[in-house]
Amino acid sequence: MITLTESAAKEIRRLQATQTPSSPSPQLALRIQVKPGGCAALYYDLSFALSQQDGDQTYESQGIEICVDAESDRHIQGLRLDYSEDLMGGGFRFHNPNALNTCGCGHSFSPSP
């Protein structure tokens, strides 16, 4: 299961609105992927998708559809995605119970063995 906090959902809806300027457009799903690289081995990648791909796992949280490919899904089960703003600006915060450790930026992690 992947969950979004209320503040993350609010920011995702704001970003979705900038991607779909006309109201008849279908609602875009949030795609969360884990890719090799970053400071600590793997990093999170967020994007929008019109539809799911073969093999995707889909979740729903705060009324937002979330698509995750099978390889990424095994690394982010139980993920809680938050959004907060501070003096340096706003950003998504990933709370991943499967991360062995995370880097200072918070967008990269080492997976559990």
C-alpha positions as CSV (number, residue, x, y, z in Angstrom):
1,M,0.0,0.0,0.0
2,I,1.1,3.5,-0.8
3,T,-0.5,6.5,1.0
4,L,-0.5,10.2,0.4
5,T,-0.8,12.7,3.2
6,E,-3.4,15.5,2.7
7,S,-0.7,18.0,1.9
8,A,0.9,15.7,-0.7
9,A,-2.5,15.1,-2.3
10,K,-3.2,18.9,-2.4
11,E,0.1,19.5,-4.2
12,I,-0.4,16.6,-6.6
13,R,-3.8,18.0,-7.6
14,R,-2.3,21.4,-8.1
15,L,0.4,19.9,-10.4
16,Q,-2.2,17.8,-12.2
17,A,-4.1,21.0,-13.0
18,T,-1.1,22.5,-14.7
19,Q,-0.8,19.3,-16.8
20,T,-4.4,19.2,-17.9
21,P,-5.6,22.7,-18.7
22,S,-9.0,21.7,-20.1
23,S,-11.6,20.2,-17.7
24,P,-12.8,17.4,-20.1
25,S,-9.3,15.9,-20.0
26,P,-9.0,12.6,-18.1
27,Q,-7.5,12.8,-14.6
28,L,-3.8,11.9,-14.7
29,A,-2.6,9.2,-12.4
30,L,0.6,9.7,-10.3
31,R,3.4,7.4,-11.4
32,I,6.0,6.5,-8.7
33,Q,9.1,4.8,-9.9
34,V,12.4,3.8,-8.3
35,K,15.4,4.1,-10.6
36,P,19.1,3.3,-10.1
37,G,21.3,6.3,-9.2
38,G,21.2,9.1,-6.8
39,C,23.3,9.5,-3.6
40,A,22.4,6.2,-2.0
41,A,21.8,3.6,-4.8
42,L,18.2,4.3,-5.8
43,Y,16.1,7.4,-6.2
44,Y,12.4,8.2,-6.5
45,D,10.9,9.5,-9.7
46,L,7.4,11.1,-9.8
47,S,5.5,11.7,-13.1
48,F,2.0,11.7,-14.4
49,A,0.5,9.0,-16.6
50,L,-2.7,8.9,-18.7
51,S,-3.0,5.2,-18.2
52,Q,-1.4,2.3,-16.4
53,Q,1.1,0.0,-18.2
54,D,1.1,-3.8,-18.3
55,G,2.3,-5.2,-14.9
56,D,1.5,-2.0,-13.0
57,Q,0.2,-2.1,-9.5
58,T,-2.4,0.5,-8.9
59,Y,-3.3,2.2,-5.6
60,E,-5.7,4.9,-4.6
61,S,-5.1,7.4,-1.8
62,Q,-6.8,10.7,-1.0
63,G,-8.8,10.2,-4.3
64,I,-5.6,10.1,-6.4
65,E,-4.8,7.0,-8.6
66,I,-1.2,5.9,-8.1
67,C,0.6,3.6,-10.6
68,V,3.8,1.7,-9.7
69,D,5.7,-0.8,-11.9
70,A,6.4,-4.2,-10.4
71,E,10.1,-3.7,-9.8
72,S,9.5,-0.3,-8.0
73,D,6.6,-1.7,-6.1
74,R,8.8,-4.2,-4.2
75,H,11.0,-1.3,-2.9
76,I,8.2,1.1,-1.8
77,Q,5.6,-1.1,-0.2
78,G,4.3,0.9,2.8
79,L,5.6,4.3,1.4
80,R,4.0,7.4,2.8
81,L,4.4,10.5,0.6
82,D,4.2,13.9,2.2
83,Y,4.7,17.4,1.0
84,S,6.0,20.3,3.1
85,E,7.4,23.8,2.6
86,D,10.2,25.4,4.4
87,L,12.5,28.4,3.9
88,M,14.2,26.6,1.0
89,G,10.9,26.0,-0.8
90,G,8.5,23.1,-1.1
91,G,9.2,19.4,-1.7
92,F,7.9,15.9,-1.5
93,R,9.1,13.9,1.5
94,F,9.3,10.1,1.1
95,H,8.8,8.0,4.3
96,N,9.8,4.5,3.1
97,P,9.9,1.6,5.7
98,N,11.9,-0.5,3.2
99,A,14.9,2.0,3.0
100,L,18.0,0.7,4.8
101,N,19.2,4.3,4.8
102,T,18.5,7.6,3.0
103,C,20.7,10.4,1.8
104,G,20.5,14.0,3.0
105,C,18.3,15.1,0.1
106,G,15.7,12.5,1.0
107,H,15.1,11.5,-2.6
108,S,17.6,8.7,-2.7
109,F,17.8,5.5,-0.6
110,S,19.6,2.2,-0.1
111,P,17.1,-0.7,-0.2
112,S,16.8,-3.4,2.4
113,P,18.6,-6.6,1.5
